[in-house]
C-alpha cells in the first residue's frame, strides 16, 4: 500500500510540475477575440472600428483611430500635426448583427487564463461592461481586457481556455453607439499590487470600483502588432517583442523594497550591482521597457532623459513630464504615477 501511495504521490507531483511548467510557458499563443480575422488579410478598415473625428470643422470617420497608439485628438504644433490621445488597445468591428443592427458577435478569451475581474455596471467605467483575464507567460502576469460588452458570461475566479466564449459584443460605456459597436481589446502589464492603497491616498473622493484592475494600474502593449508578429514568427516572446519598442523617456526611481516591477517582470531588469536607484525606461505611452541599476542618488522620482525634440516633453511622455526635452520635469500626474511604482514609500 505504501509503495502504491508513493507511486501515486510521485505521479501527482510529476503531473503538477508539468501543469505548472505549461502554465509558466514563455510561448504566447493568441486567438483573435471574435470571428473577425481581417487583420491577417491587410483589411484595416474591415478589422478596426472607425472613430468619429471633427478636426477644424471637417468631419471624418478614420478607421486608423481604432488601432493601438496615439491615433486620436490631433493638434497642430510647430512641427506639424501631433496626435495627443492614446488608445491603449484595439477596437474590433462586428461581423454579425440582427435585423435591428444589434451586434451579435461572440467574444472569446485570447489565451488560457483566469478571470480576475468582471464589471457588470456600465456606468462604473468608460469601458462599460468589461472583463479582465490574467495570463502567465514565463512566470510573469499579463492581463487581457475586453470592453464595451453587452453580456458577460463568465465570473471572477473562472478558469478559461483559449478561444472559449466569455461574452457578447456591445456598445456599453462612453463615446460609442450601436453603429460603432465593437470590442475593445487590450493586453496589459500591471504596475503595482499596492494600487488600492495608492488610489485611496491619491483620489480621496473618487471610488475605485475595479480594485487592482483599474485602467490606471494596467499598461497596454501593441496587441495588433503582436498578432502580426506572432503570425510571422510564432515563437516570439513578449520580452523579445517589446525589445523592438522605442524608448521615449527615462525616470530615476529611488531604491525601494516596494518596487515590484523587477519582481513581476524580471526580463526588464539588468545588472547585478546593488543600486542606489533604478532607471526605468518607458515608451511614449508609459509602458515600462527596461530597469537598470544606477549610482545616482534620488530622494524622489525624477526625469533623467526625454527623446530630443522641439516639441514640449508632454507630447512625448503622455503628460508624465513637461518642459523642454533637455530640461524636462515630472508633472503632478507624473509624480503620482511614479510614486505608484514604489508606494507606500
C-alpha positions as CSV (number, residue, x, y, z in Angstrom):
1,X,0.0,0.0,0.0
2,X,2.8,2.4,0.9
3,X,4.6,1.7,-2.3
4,X,1.3,2.3,-4.3
5,X,0.7,5.5,-2.4
6,X,4.3,6.7,-3.0
7,X,3.8,5.9,-6.7
8,X,0.5,7.9,-6.7
9,X,2.2,10.9,-5.0
10,X,5.1,10.8,-7.4
11,X,2.7,10.7,-10.3
12,X,0.7,13.6,-8.9
13,X,3.9,15.6,-8.3
14,X,5.0,15.0,-11.8
15,X,1.7,16.0,-13.3
16,X,1.5,19.1,-11.1
17,X,5.0,20.1,-12.1
18,X,4.1,19.5,-15.8
19,X,0.9,21.6,-15.3
20,X,2.9,24.4,-13.7
21,X,5.5,24.3,-16.5
22,X,2.8,24.5,-19.0
23,X,1.2,27.4,-17.2
24,X,4.5,29.2,-17.0
25,X,5.5,28.8,-20.6
26,X,7.0,31.7,-22.5
27,X,5.1,30.8,-25.7
28,X,2.3,33.3,-26.4
29,X,-0.4,31.5,-28.4
30,X,-3.1,34.1,-29.0
31,X,-6.5,33.6,-30.6
32,X,-8.5,36.5,-32.0
33,X,-11.3,37.7,-29.8
34,X,-14.0,37.4,-32.4
35,X,-14.6,35.9,-35.9
36,X,-13.2,39.0,-37.5
37,X,-9.7,38.0,-38.9
38,X,-9.3,40.7,-41.4
39,X,-6.1,41.9,-39.6
40,X,-4.3,38.9,-41.2
41,X,-5.5,39.9,-44.7
42,X,-4.5,43.5,-44.7
43,X,-8.0,44.6,-44.0
44,X,-7.5,47.6,-41.8
45,X,-11.0,49.1,-42.5
46,X,-12.6,45.7,-42.2
47,X,-11.0,44.9,-38.9
48,X,-10.8,48.1,-36.9
49,X,-13.8,50.1,-35.9
50,X,-13.6,53.7,-37.0
51,X,-13.7,56.8,-34.8
52,X,-15.7,59.9,-35.4
53,X,-13.5,62.9,-35.8
54,X,-14.2,66.6,-36.1
55,X,-11.0,68.4,-36.9
56,X,-11.3,72.1,-37.6
57,X,-14.9,71.6,-38.7
58,X,-14.0,68.8,-41.0
59,X,-15.8,65.6,-40.0
60,X,-14.4,62.2,-40.9
61,X,-14.5,58.5,-39.8
62,X,-10.9,57.2,-39.9
63,X,-10.5,53.5,-39.2
64,X,-7.0,54.2,-38.1
65,X,-8.4,55.6,-34.8
66,X,-9.4,52.0,-33.9
67,X,-5.7,51.0,-33.8
68,X,-3.4,51.0,-30.8
69,X,-1.3,54.1,-30.1
70,X,-1.5,57.8,-30.4
71,X,-4.2,57.8,-33.0
72,X,-6.7,60.3,-31.6
73,X,-7.2,64.0,-30.8
74,X,-4.9,65.7,-33.4
75,X,-3.5,69.1,-32.6
76,X,-1.3,71.5,-34.7
77,X,2.2,72.2,-33.4
78,X,5.2,74.0,-34.9
79,X,6.4,70.6,-36.0
80,X,3.1,69.6,-37.7
81,X,0.0,67.7,-36.5
82,X,0.5,65.6,-33.4
83,X,-2.0,63.0,-32.1
84,X,-2.3,63.5,-28.4
85,X,-4.8,61.0,-27.1
86,X,-3.5,57.5,-26.5
87,X,-5.6,54.4,-27.4
88,X,-4.4,51.6,-25.2
89,X,-6.0,48.7,-27.2
90,X,-7.6,47.9,-30.5
91,X,-11.3,48.2,-31.5
92,X,-12.5,45.2,-33.4
93,X,-15.6,45.9,-35.5
94,X,-18.5,43.4,-35.6
95,X,-19.3,40.9,-38.4
96,X,-22.7,39.8,-37.2
97,X,-25.8,42.0,-36.5
98,X,-29.5,41.2,-36.1
99,X,-32.3,42.9,-38.1
100,X,-32.2,45.9,-35.7
101,X,-28.5,46.4,-36.1
102,X,-27.6,45.0,-32.7
103,X,-24.1,43.3,-32.7
104,X,-24.2,39.5,-32.2
105,X,-20.5,38.7,-32.3
106,X,-19.4,36.4,-29.5
107,X,-16.2,37.4,-27.7
108,X,-13.7,34.8,-26.8
109,X,-10.7,34.5,-24.5
110,X,-7.5,35.2,-26.5
111,X,-5.5,32.7,-24.3
112,X,-5.7,30.3,-21.4
113,X,-6.1,32.1,-18.1
114,X,-8.1,33.1,-15.1
115,X,-10.9,35.7,-14.9
116,X,-9.8,38.2,-12.3
117,X,-12.3,41.0,-12.8
118,X,-15.8,41.4,-14.3
119,X,-17.5,44.8,-14.4
120,X,-21.3,44.4,-14.8
121,X,-22.2,48.1,-14.2
122,X,-21.6,50.1,-17.4
123,X,-21.5,53.4,-15.6
124,X,-18.6,52.4,-13.5
125,X,-16.1,52.6,-16.4
126,X,-15.6,54.2,-19.8
127,X,-15.2,50.6,-20.9
128,X,-18.8,49.9,-19.9
129,X,-19.2,46.2,-19.1
130,X,-15.8,44.6,-19.3
131,X,-13.7,41.5,-18.4
132,X,-10.1,41.2,-17.3
133,X,-8.3,37.8,-17.6
134,X,-4.9,37.0,-16.2
135,X,-2.4,35.0,-18.2
136,X,1.0,33.7,-17.1
137,X,3.9,33.5,-19.6
138,X,7.3,32.6,-18.4
139,X,6.4,33.4,-14.8
140,X,5.1,36.9,-15.4
141,X,1.5,38.1,-15.3
142,X,-0.3,39.7,-18.3
143,X,-3.9,40.8,-18.5
144,X,-6.2,40.8,-21.4
145,X,-9.2,43.3,-21.2
146,X,-12.4,43.1,-23.2
147,X,-14.5,46.2,-23.2
148,X,-17.9,47.6,-24.3
149,X,-19.7,44.2,-23.9
150,X,-23.4,43.8,-23.9
151,X,-23.3,40.5,-22.0
152,X,-20.8,38.8,-19.7
153,X,-20.9,35.0,-19.4
154,X,-18.1,34.3,-17.0
155,X,-17.4,35.3,-13.4
156,X,-14.3,36.3,-11.4
157,X,-12.4,33.1,-10.5
158,X,-13.3,31.2,-13.6
159,X,-10.6,29.4,-15.5
160,X,-10.9,29.9,-19.2
161,X,-9.2,28.4,-22.2
162,X,-8.0,30.0,-25.5
163,X,-11.0,30.5,-27.8
164,X,-13.6,30.0,-25.1
165,X,-16.8,32.1,-25.3
166,X,-16.8,34.7,-22.5
167,X,-19.1,37.5,-23.6
168,X,-21.1,39.2,-26.4
169,X,-20.0,42.3,-28.2
170,X,-21.9,45.5,-27.4
171,X,-21.6,49.3,-27.1
172,X,-21.7,49.9,-23.4
173,X,-19.5,52.6,-21.9
174,X,-18.6,56.1,-23.0
175,X,-18.4,57.5,-26.5
176,X,-19.9,54.8,-28.7
177,X,-23.3,53.9,-30.0
178,X,-24.9,50.9,-31.8
179,X,-23.5,51.9,-35.2
180,X,-20.0,52.0,-33.7
181,X,-20.3,48.8,-31.6
182,X,-17.1,46.9,-31.1
183,X,-15.0,45.0,-28.6
184,X,-12.1,47.0,-27.2
185,X,-9.2,44.6,-26.6
186,X,-6.0,45.2,-24.6
187,X,-3.1,43.2,-23.4
188,X,-1.5,44.7,-20.3
189,X,1.2,44.6,-17.8
190,X,0.4,45.5,-14.1
191,X,2.2,48.2,-12.3
192,X,1.7,47.5,-8.6
193,X,-0.2,45.3,-6.1
194,X,-0.3,48.2,-3.7
195,X,-2.6,50.1,-6.1
196,X,-5.7,50.1,-3.9
197,X,-3.8,51.9,-1.1
198,X,-2.2,54.3,-3.5
199,X,-5.5,55.1,-5.2
200,X,-7.2,55.8,-1.9
201,X,-4.5,58.2,-0.9
202,X,-4.4,59.9,-4.4
203,X,-8.1,60.0,-5.3
204,X,-9.8,60.5,-1.9
205,X,-13.2,61.4,-3.3
206,X,-13.4,59.0,-6.3
207,X,-14.4,55.4,-5.5
208,X,-12.4,52.7,-7.2
209,X,-14.8,50.0,-8.4
210,X,-12.2,47.9,-10.1
211,X,-9.5,47.2,-7.4
212,X,-6.1,46.2,-8.9
213,X,-7.7,46.0,-12.4
214,X,-8.4,49.8,-12.7
215,X,-7.1,51.0,-16.0
216,X,-4.6,53.3,-14.3
217,X,-2.8,50.2,-13.0
218,X,-2.7,48.4,-16.3
219,X,-0.5,49.5,-19.2
220,X,-1.0,48.1,-22.6
221,X,1.3,46.9,-25.4
222,X,0.5,47.0,-29.1
223,X,-1.6,43.8,-29.4
224,X,-2.4,44.5,-33.0
225,X,1.2,44.4,-33.9
226,X,1.8,41.5,-31.6
227,X,-0.8,39.4,-33.5
228,X,1.1,40.2,-36.8
229,X,4.5,39.4,-35.2
230,X,3.2,36.0,-33.9
231,X,1.7,35.3,-37.3
232,X,5.2,35.7,-38.9
233,X,7.1,34.1,-36.1
234,X,5.0,32.0,-33.6
235,X,8.0,31.6,-31.2
236,X,8.2,35.3,-30.4
237,X,8.0,36.1,-26.6
238,X,6.7,39.3,-25.1
239,X,10.2,40.4,-24.0
240,X,11.5,39.8,-27.5
241,X,8.5,41.7,-28.9
242,X,8.9,44.7,-26.6
243,X,12.7,44.9,-27.2
244,X,11.7,46.5,-30.6
245,X,9.8,49.4,-28.9
246,X,11.3,52.8,-28.9
247,X,12.3,54.4,-25.6
248,X,10.9,58.0,-25.2
249,X,11.8,58.8,-21.7
250,X,13.6,57.6,-18.5
251,X,12.9,58.2,-14.9
252,X,15.2,57.6,-11.9
253,X,13.3,55.8,-9.1
254,X,14.6,55.7,-5.5
255,X,15.6,52.3,-4.2
256,X,12.6,50.8,-2.5
257,X,11.6,47.3,-1.3
258,X,8.1,48.1,-2.6
259,X,9.3,48.4,-6.2
260,X,7.5,45.4,-7.8
261,X,8.2,45.8,-11.5
262,X,11.6,43.9,-11.5
263,X,9.9,41.1,-9.5
264,X,6.9,40.9,-11.7
265,X,8.8,41.2,-14.9
266,X,12.4,40.0,-14.3
267,X,13.2,40.3,-18.0
268,X,13.1,44.1,-17.7
269,X,15.9,44.3,-15.1
270,X,19.6,44.2,-15.9
271,X,22.8,44.4,-13.8
272,X,23.9,42.6,-10.7
273,X,25.2,45.5,-8.6
274,X,23.3,46.9,-5.6
275,X,21.9,50.1,-6.9
276,X,21.4,53.5,-5.3
277,X,18.4,54.0,-7.6
278,X,16.8,52.5,-10.6
279,X,16.5,54.0,-14.1
280,X,13.2,52.9,-15.7
281,X,12.8,53.4,-19.5
282,X,9.3,54.0,-20.9
283,X,7.6,54.1,-24.3
284,X,5.7,57.3,-25.2
285,X,2.6,55.9,-23.7
286,X,4.2,54.9,-20.4
287,X,4.8,51.2,-20.9
288,X,7.9,50.3,-18.9
289,X,10.6,48.5,-21.0
290,X,13.8,48.4,-19.1
291,X,15.0,48.7,-15.4
292,X,18.7,49.4,-14.9
293,X,20.7,49.9,-11.7
294,X,22.2,53.4,-11.1
295,X,24.7,55.0,-8.8
296,X,22.5,58.2,-9.0
297,X,21.1,59.2,-5.6
298,X,17.5,60.5,-5.8
299,X,15.0,61.1,-2.9
300,X,12.1,61.4,-5.3
301,X,11.5,60.2,-8.9
302,X,13.0,62.5,-11.4
303,X,13.2,62.6,-15.2
304,X,16.7,61.8,-16.5
305,X,16.0,61.6,-20.2
306,X,13.4,62.6,-22.8
307,X,13.9,61.9,-26.5
308,X,15.3,65.1,-28.1
309,X,12.6,67.1,-29.9
310,X,11.4,70.7,-30.4
311,X,8.1,69.6,-29.0
312,X,7.2,70.0,-25.4
313,X,8.1,66.9,-23.4
314,X,4.4,66.4,-22.5
315,X,3.7,65.2,-26.1
316,X,6.5,62.6,-25.9
317,X,5.6,61.3,-22.4
318,X,1.8,61.2,-22.5
319,X,1.7,64.1,-20.0
320,X,4.1,62.5,-17.4
321,X,6.7,65.2,-18.0
322,X,6.7,68.7,-19.3
323,X,9.1,71.5,-20.4
324,X,12.0,71.4,-22.9
325,X,13.1,67.8,-23.6
326,X,16.6,68.7,-22.4
327,X,15.3,70.0,-19.1
328,X,12.0,68.2,-18.6
329,X,10.5,67.6,-15.2
330,X,7.6,65.5,-13.9
331,X,4.1,66.9,-13.9
332,X,1.9,66.4,-10.9
333,X,0.3,63.5,-12.7
334,X,3.7,62.1,-13.5
335,X,4.8,62.4,-9.9
336,X,1.7,60.4,-8.8
337,X,2.3,57.7,-11.4
338,X,6.0,57.3,-10.4
339,X,5.0,57.2,-6.8
340,X,2.7,54.3,-7.6
341,X,5.7,52.2,-8.6
342,X,7.2,52.4,-5.1
343,X,4.2,53.1,-2.9
344,X,4.0,53.4,0.1
345,X,7.5,54.8,0.1
